[in-house]
Amino acid sequence: MENTKIRVLVVDDQTELANEIASVLATDPSLQVVGIACDGIDALSKLAVSPADVVLLDIRMPNMNGVVATSRIKDGYPDVKVLILTTFDDSEYILSAINNGASGYLLKDIGGGALIEAIKNAHAGDTILPSKIAKRITDAAKHVVADREIKLMRAFMLSEREIEVALMMCEGFTNRQISSALKLSEGTTRNYVSSIYEKTGSENRAGAIEIIKSVL
């Protein structure tokens, strides 16, 4: 009979904590801990021998940290879900882990039942982000957008609407798509694009995008 249990690899350089987590997971009959690793390198070695469905991964570890390990795991095993488990709720780590393919981010003060539920949900394809972590991501994203807007305004004296159009150009949107998204006529969008060309000293779209990206 096919094994229907969710196979979990626990990765943490604190051995005692890793064993405690494994013990908690072992209380649920639908989960199977297939190994415990002490860092990212060890995790990759164990994955090569004992396949896992979900990797529960600490962020700050020696030799290979959780952010790098997440990227390596997703490159080698794209179907494996990676859940970040850490005491550090730093927005930079959160964004890096998510950008590298992590399915979610949990703090180590999470209860056993909630941890088990999060593993099951991640395995089902959900993104796991506690509310205070989600807020950190939202706040960090706002800072990134605001920073980009300030850079464009200072570099080229673009208006707020021109900044919106310029950023969408950099994301590959066509004039028609920009018009639809910003509820503008295509003629108005063309005028904004022409103004962006002039202010950036560009002769065409590709040139404008290259110059804009160089200051972001």
Buried (B, 14 or more C-beta within 10 A) or exposed (E): EEEEBBBBBBBBBEEEBBBBBBEBBEEBEEBBBBBBBBBBBBBBEBBEEEEBBBBBBBBBBEEBBBBBBBBBBBEEBEEBBBBBBBEBBEBEBBBBBBEBBBBBBBBBEBEBEEBBBBBBBBBEEEEBBBEEBEEBBEEBEEEEEEEBBEBBBEBBEBEEBBBBBBBBBBEEBEBEEBBEEBEBEEEBBBBBBEBBBEBBEBEEBEEBBEBBEEEE
